[in-house]
Amino acid sequence: MRTGRPKRSLVLTADEQERLQSLAHRARSQPVLARRARVILASAQGLANHVVAKQARCSLGMVNKWRSRFLKRRLEGLYDEPRPGAPRKVSDAQVEQVVIQTLESTPRGQTHWSTRGLAQATGLSRMTISRIWHAFGLQPHRIETFKLSPDPLLIEKVRDIVGLYMNPPDHALVFCVDEKSQIQALDRTQPLLPLRPGQAERRTHDYQRHGTTSLFAALELKTSRVIGQLHHRHRSTEFRQFLDVIEASVPASLDAHIILDNYGTHKTALIRNWFAKRPRFHLHFTPTYASWINLVERWFAEITNKRIRRGVFRSVKELEAAIREYIEVHNENPKPFVWTRTADQILESIARFAQRTCPSPVERLNSRITGTGD
């Protein structure tokens, strides 16, 4: 009776067993490689090739092929050989020239290159320029804005405010306070076309103004509840009235920490006298040009995106009613904002950015952060 050619024994080391088990579980990310790994694992158990083929749902020839390749080259035998493909038509020198030309020059009479303009200047195709830009993360058509704070107390203020966020004091409430001024009650000149399947909501580009209002808001840090008050003007008189509302919401047994920006109405004699008479209220001013550190600005972005920007208001009264409704709904189920970046991380990020724009103060900033300066 013929039994055929005897099979070479397939024995796995511990490392190979672990690696194959890992590959066998990649059915979604690498399904072909996962099937090959399962074939080898089954073969290592001493099963016949036709049994392995049935278990792996593949042909007997596939089992023979990958078993043989594994015995010759071990784990590397399971991977496909590199395919030659078409030879490159763009040299490294041409790629370097495109990158340099994009970064260090501009087309005549223009501020930045386009793919078509640079393709014409270099003799390459528009898609080649696009692929090079994508590979190097170049986007000449885009621009972003920035503003570095010149505040001499920048480091102290950042550490102070971030400290309140990440480790709020006991027996005290922290309020992030600011005003969103000149909110316009805008109505479209023609009726809206509502959202439909396959069609976005459409509206006219022009609008009618029906007046403005100003929203004073205080975001309570721990609960994210918002105290809001609407005024037609935003002077220190109105701000003092809003402070009275905040005071009424703070239990007499608790202190209150107020985070404010450097707007002029926050520093008038009227406001200074108000705080001087109430020692349980503690002021924390944000650095100059750094209102982003005030968490209430994040809430202002929420109300703008969700209620104001796409709203249609035929009067200031309608606008104010919509704002009050949004605050009421928000306070029914508030979700606190979680501040995650430490003061050191923020200051290191500012220092890295400052190094690209104003190298001279960087050493002073770094030395102050690390505590080695004067």
C-alpha positions in Angstrom: 0.0 0.0 0.0 1.4 3.4 -1.0 1.4 6.1 1.7 3.1 8.8 -0.4 6.1 10.9 0.4 6.5 11.5 4.1 5.9 15.1 5.3 8.5 17.1 7.0 7.6 17.8 10.6 6.5 21.4 11.3 7.6 22.5 14.8 7.1 26.0 16.0 9.2 27.9 18.5 7.5 29.8 21.3 8.1 33.1 19.6 6.7 31.8 16.3 3.7 30.4 18.0 3.0 33.8 19.7 3.5 35.7 16.4 1.3 33.4 14.4 -1.5 33.6 17.0 -1.3 37.4 16.7 -1.5 37.3 12.9 -4.4 34.8 12.9 -6.6 37.3 14.8 -6.2 40.0 12.0 -9.1 38.8 10.0 -10.3 42.3 9.4 -7.1 44.3 8.9 -5.1 41.6 7.1 -7.4 38.7 6.1 -5.1 37.0 3.7 -2.2 36.9 6.1 -4.5 35.8 8.9 -5.6 32.7 6.8 -2.0 31.8 6.1 -1.2 31.9 9.8 -4.2 29.7 10.6 -2.9 27.2 8.0 0.5 27.0 9.7 -1.0 26.7 13.2 -3.2 23.8 12.1 -0.3 22.1 10.3 1.8 22.4 13.4 -0.8 20.3 15.3 0.1 17.4 13.0 -3.1 17.4 11.0 -3.2 16.1 7.5 -3.1 18.7 4.7 -6.7 17.9 3.5 -8.0 18.4 7.0 -6.2 21.7 7.3 -7.7 22.8 4.0 -11.2 21.9 5.2 -10.7 23.8 8.4 -9.2 26.9 6.8 -11.7 26.7 3.9 -9.0 26.8 1.3 -7.6 24.6 -1.4 -5.2 21.7 -0.8 -2.7 23.4 -3.1 -2.8 26.5 -0.9 -2.0 24.5 2.2 0.9 22.7 0.4 2.3 26.1 -0.8 2.3 28.0 2.5 3.5 25.0 4.5 6.4 24.6 2.1 7.2 28.3 2.2 7.1 28.4 6.0 9.5 25.4 6.2 12.0 27.2 4.0 11.8 30.8 5.2 9.8 30.5 8.5 7.7 33.6 9.3 9.0 35.8 6.5 7.8 33.2 4.0 4.1 34.1 4.8 4.5 37.6 3.4 4.2 38.4 -0.3 7.3 39.2 -2.3 7.7 42.9 -3.2 6.3 43.6 -6.6 8.3 45.5 -9.1 5.7 47.9 -10.4 6.4 50.7 -12.9 9.7 52.5 -12.5 9.7 56.0 -10.9 9.4 58.9 -13.4 10.0 61.7 -10.9 13.5 61.8 -9.4 14.4 62.8 -5.8 16.0 65.9 -7.2 12.7 66.9 -8.8 10.8 66.3 -5.6 13.3 68.4 -3.7 13.0 71.2 -6.2 9.2 71.2 -5.9 9.4 71.4 -2.1 12.0 74.2 -2.2 10.1 76.2 -4.8 6.9 75.8 -2.8 8.5 77.0 0.5 10.9 79.6 -0.7 9.3 81.3 -3.7 6.0 82.7 -5.0 4.7 83.1 -8.5 4.9 86.5 -10.1 2.1 88.7 -9.0 0.6 86.2 -6.6 1.0 85.3 -2.9 1.2 81.5 -3.2 1.5 78.6 -5.6 -1.4 76.5 -6.9 -0.9 73.0 -8.2 -1.6 74.1 -11.8 0.8 77.1 -11.5 3.6 75.0 -10.0 3.1 72.2 -12.5 3.4 74.7 -15.4 6.6 76.2 -13.8 8.3 72.8 -13.2 7.0 70.8 -16.2 5.5 68.2 -14.0 1.8 67.1 -13.9 -0.7 68.7 -11.6 -1.3 65.3 -9.9 2.4 64.9 -9.3 2.6 68.3 -7.6 -0.5 67.4 -5.5 1.0 64.0 -4.4 4.3 65.7 -3.4 2.5 68.4 -1.4 0.4 65.7 0.3 3.5 63.6 1.1 5.2 66.6 2.8 2.1 68.1 4.3 2.2 71.3 2.2 -0.9 73.4 1.8 0.0 76.7 0.3 -3.7 77.7 -0.1 -4.4 77.5 3.6 -3.5 80.2 6.2 -4.0 80.3 10.0 -3.8 83.2 12.4 -2.0 83.4 15.8 -1.3 86.0 18.5 1.4 85.6 21.1 0.6 87.2 24.4 3.0 90.0 25.4 1.8 89.9 29.0 4.8 90.1 31.4 2.8 87.9 33.8 1.9 85.3 31.2 3.5 82.4 33.1 2.1 83.3 36.5 -1.5 83.8 35.1 -1.4 80.6 33.1 -0.3 78.6 36.1 -2.9 80.3 38.3 -5.9 79.7 36.0 -4.9 76.2 34.9 -4.4 75.3 38.6 -8.0 76.3 39.3 -9.2 74.1 36.5 -7.2 71.0 37.4 -7.3 71.4 41.2 -10.3 73.6 42.2 -10.2 74.8 45.8 -12.4 73.2 48.4 -15.3 75.2 49.9 -15.3 77.6 46.9 -17.0 77.9 43.5 -15.0 78.8 40.3 -16.8 80.9 37.7 -15.6 81.6 34.2 -17.1 85.0 33.3 -17.3 86.9 30.1 -19.7 88.7 27.8 -20.7 87.9 24.2 -21.4 91.3 22.9 -23.3 92.6 19.8 -25.2 89.4 19.0 -27.2 90.3 15.9 -30.8 89.4 15.4 -30.6 88.4 11.7 -33.5 87.5 9.4 -33.1 86.2 5.9 -34.6 88.2 3.0 -36.4 85.1 1.7 -37.8 82.0 3.3 -35.5 79.1 4.0 -35.6 75.9 1.9 -35.6 73.1 4.6 -33.4 70.1 4.8 -34.5 67.2 2.5 -33.0 63.8 1.6 -30.0 64.5 -0.7 -30.3 68.3 -0.2 -28.9 70.5 2.5 -30.8 73.3 4.0 -30.5 76.4 1.8 -30.9 80.1 2.6 -30.2 83.4 1.0 -26.7 84.9 1.4 -28.1 88.3 2.4 -30.0 89.2 5.6 -31.9 91.9 7.5 -30.6 93.3 10.8 -33.2 93.8 13.6 -30.9 95.0 16.4 -28.4 93.5 18.8 -28.1 92.2 22.3 -25.2 91.3 24.7 -25.0 88.1 26.7 -23.3 88.1 30.1 -22.5 84.5 31.1 -20.8 82.8 34.1 -19.9 79.1 33.7 -19.6 77.3 37.0 -16.5 75.0 36.6 -17.6 71.9 38.5 -21.1 71.5 37.2 -21.0 73.5 33.9 -24.2 75.3 34.9 -24.5 78.7 33.3 -25.8 81.9 34.8 -26.8 84.3 32.0 -28.2 87.8 31.7 -29.0 89.8 28.6 -28.5 93.5 28.2 -28.7 95.9 25.3 -25.4 97.5 26.3 -22.2 96.1 27.8 -20.9 98.8 30.1 -19.5 98.4 33.6 -23.0 99.3 34.9 -24.5 96.2 33.2 -21.5 94.1 34.3 -22.0 95.2 37.9 -25.7 94.1 37.7 -24.5 90.7 36.5 -22.1 90.4 39.4 -25.0 90.9 41.7 -26.7 88.0 40.0 -23.6 85.8 40.5 -23.4 86.8 44.2 -27.0 85.8 44.8 -26.3 82.3 43.4 -23.2 81.7 45.7 -24.0 80.5 49.2 -22.8 82.8 51.9 -20.5 80.1 53.3 -18.5 79.7 50.1 -15.8 81.8 48.4 -16.0 82.5 44.7 -13.1 82.6 42.2 -13.9 84.7 39.1 -11.9 84.2 35.9 -12.1 87.3 33.7 -10.4 88.7 30.7 -8.8 92.2 30.5 -11.8 94.0 28.9 -12.0 97.6 30.1 -15.4 97.3 31.8 -14.0 94.7 34.1 -11.5 97.1 35.6 -13.4 100.4 36.2 -13.6 102.0 39.6 -17.2 100.8 39.9 -16.1 97.2 39.5 -13.0 97.5 41.7 -15.1 99.0 44.5 -17.6 96.1 44.1 -14.9 93.5 44.6 -13.2 95.5 47.4 -16.4 95.3 49.5 -16.7 91.5 49.0 -13.4 89.8 50.1 -14.8 86.3 49.5 -14.7 87.1 45.8 -11.3 86.5 44.2 -10.3 87.8 40.8 -8.1 85.9 38.3 -7.4 87.8 35.0 -6.4 85.9 31.9 -3.2 86.9 30.1 -3.5 89.6 27.5 -4.7 88.3 24.1 -5.3 84.9 25.7 -9.1 84.7 26.2 -8.9 81.1 24.9 -7.9 80.1 28.4 -11.3 81.1 29.8 -13.6 78.1 29.6 -16.7 80.2 29.1 -15.4 80.9 25.6 -15.9 77.2 24.8 -19.5 77.5 25.9 -19.9 80.6 23.8 -18.8 78.5 20.8 -21.4 75.9 21.6 -24.3 78.4 21.8 -23.1 80.1 18.6 -22.9 76.8 16.6 -26.1 75.2 18.0 -28.5 78.2 18.3 -27.3 81.6 17.1 -25.5 81.1 13.8 -28.2 79.3 11.9 -31.1 80.9 13.7 -33.6 83.2 12.1 -34.7 86.1 14.3 -37.2 88.8 13.3 -36.6 90.9 16.4 -34.2 91.2 19.4 -37.0 89.8 21.6 -37.0 86.6 19.5 -33.2 86.4 19.8 -33.2 86.8 23.5 -36.0 84.3 24.0 -33.9 81.7 22.0 -30.8 82.4 24.1 -32.7 82.0 27.3 -34.2 78.8 26.1 -30.8 77.4 25.2 -29.4 78.3 28.7 -32.4 76.6 30.3 -32.0 73.4 28.3 -28.3 73.4 28.9 -28.7 73.7 32.7 -31.2 70.8 32.7 -28.4 68.3 31.9 -25.0 70.2 32.1 -21.9 68.3 31.2 -18.7 69.8 32.7 -15.8 70.7 30.4 -12.7 68.8 31.3 -9.4 70.7 31.1 -6.6 68.2 30.2 -3.5 70.2 29.4 -1.2 71.2 32.3 0.3 74.6 32.6 3.8 73.3 31.7 2.4 71.7 28.5 0.8 75.0 27.5 3.9 77.0 28.3 6.2 74.6 26.4 3.9 74.8 23.4 4.0 78.6 23.5 7.8 78.5 23.8 8.1 76.2 20.8 5.9 78.5 18.7 7.7 81.6 19.9 11.0 80.2 18.8 9.8 80.4 15.2 8.5 83.9 15.4 10.6 85.8 18.0 13.8 84.0 18.8 15.2 86.6 21.1 12.7 86.2 24.0 12.7 82.4 23.9 15.6 81.9 26.1 14.0 84.2 28.7 10.7 82.3 28.4 12.3 78.9 28.7 14.4 79.9 31.7 11.3 81.2 33.5 9.4 78.0 32.8 12.3 75.9 34.1 12.9 78.3 37.0 16.5 79.0 36.0 15.9 82.7 35.2 16.1 85.7 37.5 
